[in-house]
Amino acid sequence: MTALVSSAPSSPTAVALAPVLIVGGSGVVGAQGARALRRLHPQLKLAVAGRDLARAEAVAASLGDAEAVVVDLRRADLGLPADARFSAVVVFLKDERLNTLKYALRHRLPYISTSSGSFEIAPEVSFHLRHPGRSPMLLASHWLAGAATLPALHFAGALRRVDRIGIFALLDEEDMGGPAAAADYERLTTAAAAQILEDGQWRWVRGEDAASVGESVDGVRIAASAYSPMDVVSLAAATDAHSIRLDLALGESASRRRGEAFSTEIALELEGEDRQGRYVRQRHDLVHPQGQAPLTALGIALGVERLLGLDGAAAPAPGLYTPDLLIDPAYFLRRMQEFGTRVNSRAAQDARAA
């Protein structure tokens, strides 16, 4: 990967590009996504799209070199002028009609979706299969847009063999975000069972089978439940792990228990064989003191950066991608730390044979 963009001039490519259309850009997380893109690439033009023009204008004004537009998700043309030009389409909400995707395919634009569970991606995949050569499509509906999967793959890369990956995500009750994020949470936790990989077998679990207990970074144990954004399927495809599960808890973060502001916590547990042939168990705690929105924003911003080739490498060809297929895990983790994530790792060796 190239040097950190924030410490160097933005790529000249960004100056010539049409604006990136950020649908939902006036929302809580979408606005932070726009700000993350602005921080990474100060010269990149942005179009903040929402239903409320005044809110979109306020976000655009705070960014500089950005425009505000109104979109109508009920219309195939999104209600945009016929001569509108964009370089990519980023969607920070659940587009039930997929008109944003159809718009991107029609105009051959890179596309990023962020709000689908693993059980919901069939319509997006079907549209790509019907038009495989038109656009690069990034399915980034992972926990916080890759903030668990990419670091997990980074740490897994140091092991000779990975047997189990467990992700415990703690979302503070005061950190739900805006209405779109709340709607995603409600839909993804009630509409279907959760998908896990257990002893090499794919299972859909609910109720008691889905229930678990996670450990916060301060040792407090919290009730959790299996959850299935795209992380489990991405990690299964990328590793030889036979058991992979993501558990989500909605509760009080360790920072708030200390009387501070809420934070967001991600605990990554890996079991497997290290390079010396020893069986090891690892835990890596990732904490962002400002909650989930900055990490989601960063993950999407890095996806835009890669799709447009703003990191110095060639932009990807049309195809269907997940973040781990496009972004180097070490680079992603480094960016997370640069944007305020704290990482604490600990490991224990097991005397049993690997």
Solvent accessible surface area in square Angstrom, and as a share of the most:
residue,aa,sasa,rsa
1,M,113,0.51
2,T,59,0.34
3,A,79,0.61
4,L,42,0.21
5,V,13,0.08
6,S,51,0.33
7,S,94,0.61
8,A,49,0.38
9,P,123,0.77
10,S,8,0.05
11,S,24,0.16
12,P,116,0.73
13,T,62,0.36
14,A,0,0.00
15,V,73,0.42
16,A,94,0.73
17,L,38,0.19
18,A,32,0.25
19,P,20,0.13
20,V,0,0.00
21,L,0,0.00
22,I,1,0.01
23,V,1,0.00
24,G,12,0.12
25,G,0,0.00
26,S,15,0.10
27,G,24,0.23
28,V,74,0.42
29,V,20,0.11
30,G,2,0.02
31,A,7,0.05
32,Q,57,0.26
33,G,2,0.02
34,A,0,0.00
35,R,113,0.41
36,A,7,0.06
37,L,3,0.02
38,R,36,0.13
39,R,110,0.40
40,L,0,0.00
41,H,0,0.00
42,P,74,0.47
43,Q,79,0.35
44,L,0,0.00
45,K,72,0.31
46,L,1,0.01
47,A,0,0.00
48,V,0,0.00
49,A,0,0.00
50,G,7,0.06
51,R,217,0.79
52,D,66,0.34
53,L,81,0.40
54,A,70,0.55
55,R,127,0.46
56,A,0,0.00
57,E,87,0.39
58,A,65,0.50
59,V,15,0.08
60,A,7,0.05
61,A,84,0.65
62,S,75,0.49
63,L,17,0.09
64,G,35,0.34
65,D,90,0.47
66,A,29,0.23
67,E,79,0.35
68,A,25,0.19
69,V,24,0.14
70,V,68,0.39
71,V,7,0.04
72,D,38,0.19
73,L,39,0.20
74,R,170,0.62
75,R,121,0.44
76,A,57,0.44
77,D,52,0.27
78,L,0,0.00
79,G,32,0.31
80,L,12,0.06
81,P,86,0.54
82,A,104,0.81
83,D,108,0.56
84,A,19,0.15
85,R,153,0.56
86,F,17,0.07
87,S,12,0.08
88,A,1,0.00
89,V,0,0.00
90,V,1,0.00
91,V,3,0.02
92,F,22,0.09
93,L,42,0.21
94,K,48,0.20
95,D,8,0.04
96,E,128,0.58
97,R,134,0.49
98,L,20,0.10
99,N,10,0.05
100,T,0,0.00
101,L,0,0.00
102,K,68,0.29
103,Y,8,0.03
104,A,0,0.00
105,L,4,0.02
106,R,113,0.41
107,H,74,0.33
108,R,149,0.54
109,L,21,0.10
110,P,18,0.11
111,Y,3,0.01
112,I,0,0.00
113,S,7,0.05
114,T,26,0.15
115,S,9,0.06
116,S,5,0.03
117,G,0,0.00
118,S,16,0.10
119,F,63,0.26
120,E,30,0.14
121,I,36,0.18
122,A,65,0.51
123,P,68,0.43
124,E,5,0.02
125,V,34,0.20
126,S,63,0.41
127,F,61,0.25
128,H,15,0.07
129,L,123,0.61
130,R,189,0.69
131,H,50,0.22
132,P,77,0.48
133,G,49,0.47
134,R,80,0.29
135,S,0,0.00
136,P,12,0.07
137,M,0,0.00
138,L,2,0.01
139,L,6,0.03
140,A,3,0.02
141,S,5,0.03
142,H,9,0.04
143,W,20,0.07
144,L,14,0.07
145,A,3,0.02
146,G,0,0.00
147,A,1,0.00
148,A,0,0.00
149,T,0,0.00
150,L,0,0.00
151,P,0,0.00
152,A,0,0.00
153,L,26,0.13
154,H,69,0.31
155,F,27,0.11
156,A,9,0.07
157,G,49,0.47
158,A,63,0.49
159,L,11,0.06
160,R,134,0.49
161,R,86,0.32
162,V,11,0.06
163,D,17,0.09
164,R,73,0.27
165,I,1,0.00
166,G,9,0.09
167,I,4,0.02
168,F,16,0.07
169,A,0,0.00
170,L,0,0.00
171,L,9,0.05
172,D,0,0.00
173,E,99,0.44
174,E,107,0.48
175,D,9,0.04
176,M,42,0.19
177,G,38,0.36
178,G,13,0.12
179,P,121,0.76
180,A,44,0.34
181,A,28,0.22
182,A,41,0.32
183,A,57,0.44
184,D,22,0.12
185,Y,52,0.20
186,E,102,0.46
187,R,46,0.17
188,L,20,0.10
189,T,57,0.33
190,T,86,0.50
191,A,63,0.49
192,A,28,0.22
193,A,15,0.11
194,A,9,0.07
195,Q,25,0.11
196,I,3,0.01
197,L,15,0.08
198,E,68,0.31
199,D,114,0.59
200,G,50,0.48
201,Q,116,0.52
202,W,107,0.38
203,R,71,0.26
204,W,123,0.43
205,V,2,0.01
206,R,152,0.56
207,G,59,0.56
208,E,162,0.73
209,D,83,0.43
210,A,4,0.03
211,A,62,0.48
212,S,32,0.21
213,V,82,0.47
214,G,8,0.08
215,E,56,0.25
216,S,1,0.01
217,V,52,0.30
218,D,68,0.35
219,G,39,0.38
220,V,62,0.36
221,R,158,0.58
222,I,26,0.13
223,A,83,0.65
224,A,11,0.08
225,S,50,0.32
226,A,11,0.08
227,Y,14,0.05
228,S,6,0.04
229,P,6,0.04
230,M,7,0.03
231,D,0,0.00
232,V,1,0.01
233,V,42,0.24
234,S,7,0.04
235,L,0,0.00
236,A,22,0.17
237,A,95,0.73
238,A,52,0.41
239,T,23,0.13
240,D,130,0.68
241,A,7,0.06
242,H,83,0.37
243,S,18,0.12
244,I,0,0.00
245,R,51,0.19
246,L,0,0.00
247,D,17,0.09
248,L,11,0.06
249,A,2,0.02
250,L,69,0.34
251,G,8,0.08
252,E,62,0.28
253,S,0,0.00
254,A,1,0.01
255,S,7,0.05
256,R,52,0.19
257,R,74,0.27
258,R,135,0.49
259,G,71,0.68
260,E,98,0.44
261,A,76,0.59
262,F,54,0.23
263,S,1,0.01
264,T,1,0.00
265,E,5,0.02
266,I,0,0.00
267,A,3,0.02
268,L,0,0.00
269,E,60,0.27
270,L,0,0.00
271,E,31,0.14
272,G,0,0.00
273,E,18,0.08
274,D,15,0.08
275,R,130,0.48
276,Q,123,0.55
277,G,26,0.25
278,R,103,0.38
279,Y,14,0.05
280,V,8,0.05
281,R,104,0.38
282,Q,30,0.13
283,R,23,0.08
284,H,12,0.05
285,D,5,0.03
286,L,1,0.01
287,V,17,0.09
288,H,2,0.01
289,P,51,0.32
290,Q,124,0.55
291,G,0,0.00
292,Q,13,0.06
293,A,6,0.05
294,P,18,0.11
295,L,3,0.02
296,T,20,0.11
297,A,2,0.01
298,L,1,0.00
299,G,5,0.05
300,I,3,0.01
301,A,1,0.00
302,L,1,0.01
303,G,0,0.00
304,V,0,0.00
305,E,2,0.01
306,R,22,0.08
307,L,3,0.01
308,L,19,0.09
309,G,12,0.12
310,L,2,0.01
311,D,5,0.02
312,G,63,0.61
313,A,53,0.41
314,A,87,0.67
315,A,56,0.43
316,P,24,0.15
317,A,67,0.52
318,P,62,0.39
319,G,13,0.12
320,L,58,0.29
321,Y,42,0.16
322,T,20,0.12
323,P,3,0.02
324,D,27,0.14
325,L,119,0.59
326,L,21,0.10
327,I,7,0.03
328,D,60,0.31
329,P,33,0.21
330,A,41,0.32
331,Y,3,0.01
332,F,2,0.01
333,L,12,0.06
334,R,98,0.36
335,R,0,0.00
336,M,1,0.00
337,Q,88,0.39
338,E,53,0.24
339,F,26,0.11
340,G,33,0.31
341,T,7,0.04
342,R,128,0.47
343,V,46,0.26
344,N,86,0.44
345,S,59,0.38
346,R,115,0.42
347,A,73,0.57
348,A,45,0.35
349,Q,109,0.49
350,D,31,0.16
351,A,112,0.87
352,R,131,0.48
353,A,93,0.72
354,A,58,0.45
